[in-house]
Amino acid sequence: MTEKITPRHHARTRRATEGWDFLVESIRNHRTVGSIAPSSRSLADLMASPLRERAPRVSNVLEVGAGTGSVTRVLLPRISEGSRLDIVEANDHFAAHLRRLVGCCPHLPEKQEQVRVHNVGVEQLTTDRRYDVIVSGLPFSNFSPRQVEEIMGHYFHLLRPGGTLTYFSYRGSRFVRTFLTSRPEARRQRDVKNLLNRYHHRYATGCWTVWGNLPPAQVWQLRRPLEAVESSGVLTAQPDMAR
């Protein structure tokens, strides 16, 4: 008797396949793939929440470090008529997977031109577009402080005033690495954390923990000030003249 293939069975098979692909790529490219498993649906929903909150307005959205598309799947059906989604993924294998995902998406029969997959690092993304929402899945804890500073500066340059940046990190990973790595590596981790804390202090509007993820994740949401100036690559809010 032939087993009936149900949508739920298909989804389980897809998740298992993508989970294996993610694990393989994390071993091959541990510096740029920051986890051993794709993001959970709970984490993906939270990461994509700024786009849901903007509905039904037209939005320009940038997703960086999309991996196998856990967050992409949540973003795609929320792309309204006239909106734009640019997906940036430096890993060749993941980028090819994302192009197939976009090509087969049932929510985009007439909106294919609104979604683009860019197989580059975000530092190499050339565009004059400004974004209302940026969703970042990059593993900042794997990068040097200089790289993180460059990427965060680029994010805020690409954000429209009032736009939001959402990114996540894994809870507890820094402390584990501090005890298991060399002193220079521990210093690098600390410097990255301190750098990100400065951005949190200036621009954070929310922080949440997603326990139903492997490993548990901490999600940060930052907003570019409505009134801001850029000087020497550093974004600063203009003073409130009413104070």
Beta strands, then each sheet from edge to edge (+ up, - down):
strand 1: 60-64
strand 2: 84-88
strand 3: 115-118
strand 4: 131-136
strand 5: 159-170
strand 6: 204-210
strand 7: 217-223
strand 8: 228-231
strand 9: 234-237
sheet 1: 3+ 2+ 1+ 4+ 5+ 7- 6+
sheet 2: 8+ 9-
end
